Amino acid sequence: MKKTIILLLSFITAVSFAHEFWIQPDKFIYKRGQTVNLRFRGGENFTGKNWTGNKEKVQSLHLYFDNVVDSNLVDNLTNHKGDSVSFAIYEEGTAMVTLQTKNSFIDLEAKEFNAHLQEEGLNEALEYRKANGDTMKKGLERYQRCAKTIFQIGKNKNHVFKKRTVLPLDIIPDDNPYAVAKDGKFKLRVLFQGNALKNTKIKVWHKANKKVSVDDYETDDEGEVKIFLSLRGEWMVSCVKMVRLEDDPDAEWQSYWGSLTWGYY
């Protein structure tokens, strides 16, 4: 299906709706003191393009390292569209960065909106529209991005990957992806507003040797999902949660687009 694309963080109805949005480090494994370069990407097939947002479009941008949470990382951004973030960490350990955007707005014709809900596995919203005779109504949706990346500095590991973050939609590995000894099963939990997000469609992306694969999973009643993890290339796990808005005069739905990235180079 050809979708309409919305450029990330724009408040204008656009020509195409960019699906996944993720944080893309220039690499995932650094030496102590090396510069970490993070870009924000949006689009399809785990390739995408740089975002079109800037500092004004960011609700929060946090760095988690060991027992420290730095909420001032947003100060590294400017008002230039498509800006990125660079910094260095002078201790060894596992690090994590989260980005939550401010709301953007999408306005889709009924047929496109219904197809959008079906493709993303947003069955509750689709069933609500069917039950209430709304399938011929336009889709008026506010959305925000909840992106996270985990990367490694040196050899020492820590448990920062397990921390609950400020993200309303949060994907949390059960084990440190940089402490896994061999290929095999890997468990993640998905939380929405701090509660397990059960029976929800999850997309798992793997990029290696210039090839990208994607598989669909579904969380269980505990909000957990097990995937097969290969210790090569880079990974992204993504999902969407949509809720009905009751008191918003301009939109009927609010969606949260979550992602988690990590990799082995």
Buried (B, 14 or more C-beta within 10 A) or exposed (E): EEBBBBBBBBEEEBEEBBBBBBBBBBBBBBEBEBEBBBBBBBBBEBEBEBBBBBBEBBBBBBBBBBEEBBEEBBEBBEEEBEBBBEBEBEBBBBBBBBBBBBBBBBBBEBEBBBBBBEEBBBBBBBEBBEEEEBBEBBBBBBBBBBBBBBBBBBEEBBEBBBBEBBBBBBBBBEBBBBEBEEEEEBEBBBBBEEEBBBEBBBBBBBBBEEEBEBEEBEBEEEBBBEBEBBBBBBBBBBBBBBEEBEEEEEBBBBBBBBBBBBBBE
